[in-house]
Amino acid sequence: MACQLTAGYATNCKDTIGGIVRVWLSDFGSLSGFTLDSDDQITDASGTATFFQYDLKNSGNTLTTTVTTSRDTGTTFFSSVLSLVLPKLTKELSKELKLIAYSRPYIICESRAGDFLLLGKDHGCELTSATISSGGAMSDLSGFNLEFTSEESLQPLYISGATSANPVAGLASVTETITVGTNS
């Protein structure tokens, strides 16, 4: 049988943490020729891409992947939902949000545990929901809540050699520009 299991799972040490510290968005189609190792980790890709960095500071930033499989149709896919909270309303981010809504970017997430994951490798990510709110009380969020969805044949993929300064540093065939966000 072609779908044989290869490993078990042991109780791990309690040495990890949750959350996302930053994401990078890049235009879909700017990368191609992804090379994956036997663990489905991205070890190379080709293309020229600009990655726009978004720094995140709160606990409302989450990534959840749901596996959907059907015995009747013989299909399996991975649906990932990335929720981001961007405090502070600005006209610049409001304008950028419109462009994000029209596009379907690649998104790279950096977790607090130091992992780098690519979402939307084959189909890009869709901004499926966004709210812009001013809040009511002085302590309420005045900012943006964004929700992206990607549906792929594989789960979000780890990226080899990624760093906080450059999420594609380990992908030798990619020519990248990293554009760090600005405060306003």
Disulfide bonds with the S-S distance in Angstrom:
none
